Amino acid sequence: MMGTQNILGFLPRTVAPTDFIFSVIAEEKGFVGSVSLLMLFVALVTCGLRASLASRDKLGRLLAVGVVTLLFSHMFVNMAMTVGLMPITGLPLPLVSYGGSFMVCTMAGLGMVQSVYVRRIRR
């Protein structure tokens, strides 16, 4: 949290560690850090979609796709918001932004996707 954009006040001080965390990471870690974070999110979405394809029932498939779609939309809107492509909203970056209730909901959603993946094999 010692980057010039953050310290000089170009980012709103109250939401820099929450809503604008991607721009802080991009400034602190550079291109490599930004692309690394983006690749981790791509891996998360890919694993979620793979779990939905491996599901044995339609409910599990729809549940996994729904959670992955929710996470992808939060990622896309937050990153587009921080680089100026979309208007500023209050969506946090999943698994990175500081926030209690959204983190709990994200973890619950990922737990449901994991449950779909664990129960993919017929008994």
Beta strands, then each sheet from edge to edge (+ up, - down):
end
